[in-house]
């Protein structure tokens, strides 16, 4: 049995769905440009630098979900997929996912599941581990449900997912994790095949030092 894990943003996508979702809402004038655009960029830069406060970011990112009915959010997301997400999916990314057709496949992403489930389905990946926005009666509260899937949280959430599916890490003969980010080192370091995909400089240096595979999907 084999397991293939994929980061999403700047790995399978040639961009960041979290960042682009906020930009999309700004462009639709759902969010105030003056208030949100600079803050969105600030969080994005902190993520790339490995200094992101995940709880502060999630408060920023999830609050807008709580201000609108789910039907409206779903309608906006359909537009978001067409305008922002599909142009970020390369054929190389689709081919990589397809190369693991015979393996268990999971996208593991810090981005919330509302934004990412439709993207996972578009890529044909059956399983998703993402940060979960809290819901009450089908509507979002603006808070997080459980552990964010970020840094060490990705490892914790993966172990939780395995338990929920009556699986154990030791059952897998080979494991892969594909990621672009230094933030994913905790998960990259436990798989048998860590792969740096268009990596940031810190991850690239680490991957070359450790002899990890480095690839590009661009």
Secondary structure, DSSP 8 states (H G I E B T S, - for coil): -EEEEE-IIIIIBSS-HHHHHHHHHHHTTSS-HHHHHHHHHHHHHHHHHT---HHHHHHHHHHGGGGS-HHHHHHHHHHHIIIIIGGGB-HHHHHHHHTTTTSEEEEEEEEEHHHHHHHHHHHT--EEEEEEEEEETTEEEEEEES--SSTHHHHHHHHHHHHHTT--GGG-SEEEEEE--GGGHHHHTTSSEEEEES--HHHHHHHHHHT-EEE---
